[in-house]
């Protein structure tokens, strides 16, 4: 399996305004392609983890790179993984600008099961 963690900036609208449409699209496609992950949005920035079969992640990554809603895309991690860190979600979502919610507790528990580098990146981004 492959895991990509990337950061990007939203083009024209805020990331939080774009997130609902991105989530609708990605949850359907990810479910069909066996991809799981987590999307965080804050102001004009996204931070996302994609994980799953190498071929499926490559296709999803190509769609993201071609998506005009994203620019200044930066890969933070691209690695082979033995097991998923986000196996429960086709695409979990956290709006960093909203008050703490039930997802934050799930994220804290999840961070104990993923590599420290991934947990640290998301903690810094989300404040969780």
N, C-alpha and C positions, 0 to 999 in steps of 0.2 A: 504494500500500500504506500501511497504518497501523501505527504502533508505539505501544504503551502500556507505560510502566514504572510500576509501582505498588508501594507498601509496604502491608502490613496486619499486624494482630495476630491471632493464633489465639485462638479462643474456646474455653474449657473445657479443651482439651488443648494440649500444646506443639505448635509448628509442626512439629518433627521427627517427632512421633508421628502427626500428620495427613498429612504429606507422602506416604507411600506410597499412600494411598487417593486423594489429589488427583492424583498422578501417573498412576495407572492410568486414572482417569476422563479426565484432560485429554489423555493421549497418544492414546487412541482417538478422542475428539472432535476434537482438533487435526489428526490425520491425515486425517480425513474433510473438515475445513473448510479445509485448507491453511494452518494456523497453525503457526508455529515459535516457539521461545523458550527461556527459561532460568528455572528456579525455584531460589531459594536459601532455606534455612530455618535459623534460629538461634534457640534458646530459644523464645520465643513470637512471633517475627517472621518474616514472609515478605518477600522482594523478588523481583519477577518482571518479565520482559519478555515481552510478547505481540506478535507481528508477523505480518502477512499481509494478505489482501484486506480492504478497509475493512468490508464487510458481515460477514465472518466474525469479525473482531476485535470489532466492535460486539456481536455475539451472545455471544461468549465473555466480554466485559466485563460484559454484563448478567447472565450466569450467575454470575460471581464476586461481583458486588454483591448478588445474591440468596442466595448461599451462606452459611448460618449459621455455617460454620467460620471465616469472616473477619469482622472488625470493625475499626473505625478505619482504613478504607481511604483511602489518600492517593495521588492520581495525582502522580507525579513528572515524567513526560514524556508528552505525547500529541501525536504529530506524524505528518505524512506522510513516508514514506521512499521513496527510489528503489530501494534494495536492502536485503535482509535482513542483519542482523548475526549471526543465529543460524540460518542456512539449513539446517544439517546436522541439526538436532534438532527433532522434534515437541515435545519438552520435555526439555531437559537438566536435571539436578538436582545440586545441591551441598549436602550437609549440613555446615554451617559448623563444627559441633562435632566432626567427625571429623578424623583426621589427614590431612595433605596426601595427595592421591592423583593418579592419572593425569589426572583431569579438570582439576586445577589447572593443569597444563602446557597443556592445551588451552584453558583460559580465558585464560591469559597470552597465548597466540598470538592468540586471538580478540580480546582487548582491543586489539591493534594494528590491527585492522580495523574497529572500531566507533568512533563519535564519542567524543571524550575525556570528555564529560560522563557518558556511559553507563558507560564503563570506570571512571571515578573513583567513581561510586556503588557499583558492584559491588566494587571494590577495598576501599572503606571498609567495606562490609558483610561481605565474605568474608575479608579479610586476604590475598587472593591478589595 
